[in-house]
Amino acid sequence: MTLAASVGLALCRGNRRVQITAAAVIGTCNRLSEIRTPYGRDGADQMTAVITQYRMLTALVPDSRTSDDLFLRAINFQAGLSYAVSGISKAFGSSWLQGDALPEILQTEAYGRGPAAQLLRKHPRLCRALTVGTVAWEVAFPLVYLLPRREAGLALHAVKLFHAGVAATMELPRFVWGFLGSHGAVDYVLDTRGRRHTFEKTVLGIAGGAAAASALIARERRKVAEQRRLGPKGASRSYSEHGVVEYAVLGPPDGPNRSRPVVVLECGLGQSLESWEWVAEGLARDHTVVRYHRSGYGLTKARGSDADILAAVLDEAGVEGDFFVVTHSIGSLSAASYVGDPRFAGRVRGVVVVDGTDPDLLDADRSDRRRFGKFVQSQAHTLFAAVTGIYEWAPNAVERQAGYTPDTQYSHVHFVFSPRNVVNSVREYTRMPTEGALDALRSAGPVLVVSSGENAEQQAAFSKKLKADFEVVDGSAHRSIVGYRVHAERVEDAVRRFIHAR
């Protein structure tokens, strides 16, 4: 049916009714194939579907000249978007930027059996160059519309050669037909660039306006979140010789009591002090709970060490005696940096590590160019979402793995997507000290490791290194272990039992 409809579509170029019918048949067959074989379609199949569906819709326009112009410009826009988005997506995958993707693909049974693939495997440097080159030309594809007509035509011919090379190497001939089928539309747009009003300009104008509006709305909402932090219901601030530190203290309703245990909560990488909401409120029923932002986060402007900042917070909060430390994620390494500090000597009575960062694994990640690249690219993705405000309109992991009260959720999400905090996360990740961290945590006193369900195996190994007791919060993830109330209550219970045992 698809073949018959394709032949009809090709032969009846002047018959609108046949084009509409044939395109509808092809689109229906593609959809039925997706239902029958639910493994997803590749890029060539998707482009073919887009072309036929656009033809069906634009053929409904009565005026043939307007219909064809709209069709070709829509396909051109889709082609440019497909190449650029593909390149940007690859740029967020460390294996592409570091030249490993193509060699890995050619090692697979599906795409590495052809003679061209076997030849390329013998030249790893060429493979790496082609991998990085693919990202570069795909991201740069929109520049073809700025080139003189002759150079633009040569660039399109180079792209055709690329698809022919993919077909020969990976034995994917559909990519030749699927994408080269859109190049005629690109040629048409290049030949009519002098027109004042075009589909592309309209779409780009709308998209640019929407992106600018989104960025401004997100910026204003971040300002609102920051004003809340500065307001009477926001966190407190300490003014020390090292600068301003943002902190919050919670305790029982009957006020301070020196006999009650004090708990210091250390935040995870890029996380706000509000991320501890459920745990803090639960513990504050009969403990004094102190939370604060490390250097560079939130309203903390202080540039001292974590020990300097915590000392200023404890002094401001009037905490003079012993205290327990409860950490999340990279906060375990922050705690390791100060538990041996003379100002806290003998005062730390125990440490609870919630899904903590193993210093050995962090060292391995930071020294491995691929793992480090993956982290930086994920942060670049977060920064892009923060600057453009996309996180306001699209689902994101921060909201999916947190279920705080509305005000806290609002503040926490905008905190995580603050460009300043994203940049500070990269700084902290690269500079957080790891040397002697395990020894420091072990020497601080008894240690308990509370693991999320998704990291149970890795955290079990970490607890053995620390010679610590070990518990798992089943069903939780790295963020949701403190972000969902049901999981946070189990963390609170573990902390409470740990403290009372001391």
C-alpha positions in Angstrom: 0.0 0.0 0.0 2.8 2.4 0.8 4.6 1.6 -2.5 1.4 2.1 -4.5 0.6 5.4 -2.7 4.2 6.6 -3.3 4.0 5.8 -7.0 0.7 7.7 -7.2 2.2 10.6 -5.3 5.2 10.8 -7.7 3.2 10.4 -10.9 0.3 12.7 -10.1 2.1 15.9 -9.2 -0.7 18.0 -10.7 -3.6 16.2 -9.1 -4.3 17.6 -5.7 -6.9 15.0 -4.8 -4.5 12.1 -5.5 -1.7 13.8 -3.6 -3.9 14.3 -0.5 -5.2 10.7 -0.7 -1.7 9.2 -1.4 -0.1 11.2 1.4 -2.9 10.2 3.8 -2.4 6.5 2.9 1.4 6.7 3.5 0.9 8.5 6.8 -1.7 5.9 8.0 0.6 3.0 7.0 3.5 4.6 8.9 1.4 5.0 12.0 0.1 1.4 11.8 3.7 0.2 11.4 4.7 2.1 14.5 1.9 0.4 16.5 2.8 -3.1 15.2 6.6 -2.6 15.7 6.9 -0.3 18.8 10.7 0.2 18.6 10.6 3.7 17.3 11.4 5.1 13.9 14.7 6.3 12.7 15.4 9.9 11.4 14.8 9.0 7.7 11.4 7.4 8.4 10.4 10.4 10.5 11.5 12.8 7.7 9.6 10.9 5.1 6.5 11.0 7.3 6.9 14.7 7.8 7.2 15.3 4.0 4.1 13.3 3.2 2.0 14.8 6.0 3.0 18.3 5.1 2.0 17.6 1.5 -1.4 16.3 2.5 -2.1 19.4 4.7 -0.8 22.0 2.2 -2.5 20.4 -0.7 -5.8 21.4 0.9 -4.9 25.1 0.1 -6.9 25.9 -3.1 -4.4 28.1 -4.7 -1.6 25.8 -6.1 1.1 28.5 -6.0 0.4 29.3 -2.4 0.1 25.6 -1.6 3.4 24.7 -3.1 5.2 27.6 -1.6 3.9 26.8 1.9 4.8 23.1 1.4 8.3 23.8 0.3 9.0 26.3 3.0 7.6 24.1 5.7 9.8 21.2 4.5 12.8 23.5 4.3 12.2 24.7 7.9 11.9 21.1 9.0 15.1 20.1 7.3 17.1 22.9 8.9 15.6 22.2 12.2 16.3 18.5 12.0 20.0 19.0 11.2 20.5 21.7 13.8 18.7 19.9 16.6 20.5 16.7 15.8 23.8 18.5 16.1 22.8 20.2 19.4 21.6 16.9 20.8 24.9 15.3 19.9 26.8 18.2 21.5 25.1 17.3 24.8 26.4 13.7 24.5 30.1 13.5 25.6 30.8 10.5 23.3 30.2 12.7 20.3 32.2 15.7 21.3 35.1 13.5 22.4 35.1 11.5 19.2 34.0 8.2 20.6 30.5 7.8 19.1 31.3 6.7 15.6 33.9 4.1 16.7 31.4 2.7 19.2 28.6 2.5 16.5 30.9 0.7 14.2 31.6 -1.9 16.8 27.9 -2.9 16.9 26.5 -5.9 15.0 23.8 -3.8 13.4 26.0 -1.1 11.8 29.5 -2.4 11.7 29.3 -5.3 9.3 29.7 -3.5 6.0 33.1 -3.2 4.2 33.2 0.5 4.6 32.7 0.1 8.4 35.4 -2.4 8.6 37.7 -0.1 6.7 37.0 2.9 9.0 37.6 0.8 12.1 41.2 0.4 10.9 41.6 4.2 11.1 40.5 5.4 14.6 41.8 8.9 14.1 39.7 9.4 11.0 36.7 8.0 12.9 37.2 10.5 15.7 37.5 13.3 13.2 34.3 12.3 11.4 32.5 12.1 14.7 33.4 15.6 15.9 33.0 16.9 12.3 29.4 15.6 12.2 28.5 17.6 15.3 30.1 20.7 13.9 28.4 20.7 10.5 25.0 19.7 11.8 25.0 22.6 14.4 26.3 25.0 11.7 23.8 23.9 9.0 21.5 27.0 9.4 24.5 29.1 8.2 23.9 27.7 4.7 21.1 30.3 4.3 23.6 33.1 4.8 26.1 31.8 2.2 26.2 33.0 -1.5 24.1 30.8 -3.7 27.0 28.9 -5.3 28.7 28.2 -1.9 25.3 27.2 -0.4 24.8 24.7 -3.3 28.3 23.2 -2.7 27.5 22.9 1.0 24.3 21.0 0.2 26.2 18.7 -2.1 28.6 18.0 0.8 25.6 17.1 2.9 24.5 14.7 0.2 27.9 13.1 0.2 27.6 12.7 4.0 24.3 10.8 3.6 25.7 8.7 0.9 28.7 7.9 3.2 26.2 6.9 6.0 24.4 4.7 3.7 27.6 3.0 2.5 29.1 2.7 6.0 26.1 1.7 8.1 24.1 0.3 5.3 21.2 2.7 5.9 20.1 3.8 2.4 16.8 5.2 3.7 18.8 8.2 5.0 19.7 9.1 1.4 16.0 9.2 0.3 14.6 10.5 3.5 16.8 13.6 3.9 17.8 14.3 0.3 14.1 14.4 -0.4 14.0 17.7 1.6 17.0 19.3 -0.2 14.8 20.4 -3.1 12.9 22.6 -0.6 16.2 24.0 0.7 17.2 24.9 -2.9 13.8 26.6 -3.4 14.3 28.7 -0.3 17.8 29.6 -1.3 16.6 30.7 -4.7 13.8 32.9 -3.2 15.7 34.5 -0.4 14.9 38.1 -1.6 11.2 37.9 -0.7 10.2 40.2 2.1 7.6 38.0 3.8 8.3 34.3 4.0 7.3 31.3 6.1 10.7 31.0 7.7 10.8 34.7 8.8 7.4 34.3 10.3 8.2 31.1 12.2 11.6 32.4 13.4 10.0 35.7 14.5 7.3 33.8 16.5 9.9 31.4 18.0 12.3 34.2 18.8 9.5 36.2 20.5 8.3 33.2 22.4 11.9 32.4 23.6 12.5 36.0 24.7 9.2 36.2 26.5 9.9 32.8 28.2 13.4 34.1 29.3 11.9 37.3 30.7 9.1 35.5 32.6 11.5 33.1 34.1 13.8 35.9 35.1 11.0 37.8 36.8 9.9 34.7 38.6 13.4 34.0 39.9 13.4 37.6 41.2 10.1 36.9 43.0 11.6 33.8 44.5 14.7 35.8 45.6 12.5 38.5 47.2 10.7 35.9 49.2 14.1 34.8 50.5 14.8 38.4 51.5 11.3 38.8 53.1 10.3 38.3 56.8 9.3 34.7 56.1 12.6 34.0 54.3 15.8 32.6 55.6 18.1 34.6 58.0 21.5 36.0 57.1 24.7 36.1 59.0 27.2 39.0 58.5 30.7 37.7 59.3 34.2 38.7 58.3 33.9 36.4 55.3 30.7 37.9 54.0 27.0 37.2 54.1 25.7 33.7 54.7 22.1 32.6 54.2 20.8 30.1 56.8 17.7 28.9 58.6 17.1 27.6 62.1 14.1 25.5 63.1 13.3 24.2 66.5 10.5 23.1 68.8 7.6 25.6 69.5 8.7 26.1 73.1 11.9 27.7 72.0 15.7 27.0 72.4 16.9 24.4 74.8 20.5 23.6 75.2 19.7 20.0 76.1 18.2 19.3 72.8 20.5 17.8 70.1 21.5 20.2 67.3 21.4 18.8 63.7 23.2 20.5 60.8 21.8 19.7 57.3 24.2 19.9 54.4 22.7 20.4 51.0 23.5 18.5 47.8 25.1 19.8 44.7 23.2 22.8 43.4 20.3 22.2 45.9 18.6 24.8 48.1 18.3 24.6 51.8 14.5 24.2 51.1 15.3 20.8 49.7 15.5 19.5 53.3 11.9 20.8 54.0 10.3 17.5 55.0 13.3 16.2 57.0 13.9 19.5 58.7 10.3 20.0 59.8 10.1 16.5 61.2 13.4 16.7 63.2 12.5 20.2 64.4 9.7 18.8 66.6 12.4 17.9 69.2 15.7 19.0 67.8 17.3 22.3 66.8 17.9 22.1 63.0 20.3 24.3 61.1 20.4 24.6 57.4 22.6 27.0 55.3 23.9 27.7 51.8 27.5 27.1 51.0 29.7 29.7 49.3 28.1 31.1 46.1 24.7 29.6 46.5 21.5 31.6 47.0 22.1 34.7 49.1 25.4 33.5 50.5 28.1 35.8 49.3 30.8 34.7 51.7 33.9 33.3 50.1 35.5 31.5 53.0 35.8 27.7 53.4 32.9 25.6 54.3 34.3 25.4 57.9 34.4 29.3 58.0 30.9 29.6 56.8 29.4 26.9 59.1 31.3 28.4 62.1 29.7 31.8 61.3 26.2 30.2 61.1 26.6 28.3 64.3 27.8 31.4 66.1 24.9 33.5 64.8 22.4 30.7 65.7 23.9 30.5 69.2 25.0 26.8 68.9 27.9 26.4 71.2 27.9 22.7 72.0 27.9 19.4 70.2 25.9 18.7 67.0 25.2 16.0 64.4 25.7 16.4 60.7 23.3 15.1 58.1 24.5 15.3 54.5 23.0 14.8 51.1 25.0 14.0 47.9 28.2 16.1 47.7 27.4 17.6 51.1 29.2 14.5 52.5 32.5 15.9 51.2 31.7 19.3 52.5 31.2 17.8 55.9 34.5 15.9 55.5 36.3 19.2 54.9 35.4 20.6 58.3 34.7 17.8 60.8 38.3 17.8 61.8 38.6 21.6 62.0 39.9 22.7 65.4 36.7 24.9 65.9 34.6 21.7 65.8 37.0 19.4 67.6 35.1 16.9 69.7 31.8 18.7 68.9 30.6 16.4 66.0 28.9 13.5 67.6 28.0 11.6 64.4 27.4 11.9 60.7 24.5 10.6 58.6 25.3 10.4 54.9 22.1 10.4 52.7 23.0 9.1 49.2 26.5 10.6 49.7 29.2 11.2 47.2 32.1 8.7 47.3 35.3 10.7 47.0 37.0 7.9 45.1 34.2 7.9 42.5 34.2 11.6 42.3 38.0 11.6 41.6 37.5 9.0 38.9 34.7 11.0 37.3 36.7 14.2 37.3 39.8 12.6 35.9 37.9 10.7 33.1 37.3 13.1 30.2 34.2 11.4 29.1 32.5 11.3 32.5 33.5 14.8 33.3 32.3 15.9 29.8 29.0 14.3 30.5 28.6 16.2 33.7 29.6 19.6 32.2 27.2 19.0 29.3 24.4 18.2 31.6 25.0 21.4 33.5 25.2 23.3 30.2 21.8 21.8 29.4 20.5 23.0 32.7 22.0 26.4 32.2 20.3 26.7 28.7 17.0 25.7 30.3 17.6 28.3 33.0 18.5 31.2 30.7 15.7 30.6 28.2 13.1 29.7 30.9 12.2 26.4 29.2 12.0 24.7 32.6 8.9 26.8 33.2 7.0 25.1 30.4 8.6 21.6 30.0 8.8 18.8 32.5 12.1 18.6 34.3 13.8 16.2 36.8 13.8 18.8 39.6 10.0 18.9 39.7 9.5 15.2 39.0 11.7 14.2 42.0 10.3 16.7 44.5 6.9 17.2 46.1 7.3 20.0 48.5 4.6 22.4 49.7 3.7 24.9 46.9 5.8 27.8 48.2 8.8 25.6 48.9 8.5 23.9 45.5 8.4 27.3 43.8 11.4 28.5 45.6 13.4 25.3 45.2 12.8 25.0 41.5 13.8 28.6 40.7 16.8 28.2 43.0 18.1 25.1 41.0 17.4 26.8 37.7 19.2 30.1 38.7 22.0 30.6 36.2 24.3 31.7 39.0 23.6 28.6 41.0 24.2 26.3 38.0 27.6 27.9 37.3 28.4 27.6 41.0 27.5 23.9 40.9 30.2 23.3 38.3 32.7 25.3 40.4 31.9 23.3 43.5 32.0 20.0 41.6 35.5 20.7 40.2 36.9 22.1 43.4 35.4 20.1 46.2 38.4 18.5 48.0 38.5 14.7 48.3 41.9 13.9 49.7 41.5 12.4 53.2 37.7 12.7 53.0 37.1 9.0 54.0 39.5 9.2 56.9 37.9 12.5 58.1 34.4 11.1 58.0 35.5 7.9 59.8 37.2 9.9 62.5 34.2 12.1 63.1 32.4 9.4 65.1 29.7 6.9 64.2 28.5 7.1 60.7 25.2 6.0 59.1 24.7 5.7 55.3 21.1 6.0 54.1 20.8 5.1 50.4 18.2 5.7 47.7 16.9 2.7 46.0 18.5 3.6 42.7 22.0 3.9 44.2 21.8 1.0 46.7 24.7 -1.0 45.3 27.1 2.0 45.1 26.1 3.3 48.5 26.6 -0.1 50.1 30.2 -0.1 48.9 30.6 3.5 50.2 29.3 2.4 53.6 31.8 -0.4 53.8 34.6 2.1 53.2 33.3 4.3 56.0 32.7 1.2 58.3 29.2 2.6 58.7 25.7 1.2 59.3 23.6 1.0 56.2 19.9 1.5 55.3 18.0 1.7 52.0 14.9 3.8 51.3 13.3 1.5 48.7 11.6 3.2 45.7 13.5 6.5 46.1 15.9 8.3 43.7 18.8 10.6 44.4 16.7 13.7 44.7 13.4 12.2 45.8 14.9 10.6 48.8 14.6 14.0 50.5 12.1 15.5 48.0 9.1 13.2 48.5 7.6 13.3 52.0 7.1 9.5 52.1 10.8 9.0 51.5 11.9 11.9 53.6 10.0 10.6 56.6 12.0 7.4 56.4 15.2 9.4 56.3 14.0 11.4 59.3 13.2 8.2 61.2 16.7 6.9 60.4 18.3 10.1 61.6 16.2 10.2 64.7 17.1 6.6 65.7 20.8 7.3 65.0 20.8 10.4 67.3 18.9 8.7 70.1 21.3 5.8 70.0 24.0 8.2 70.9 
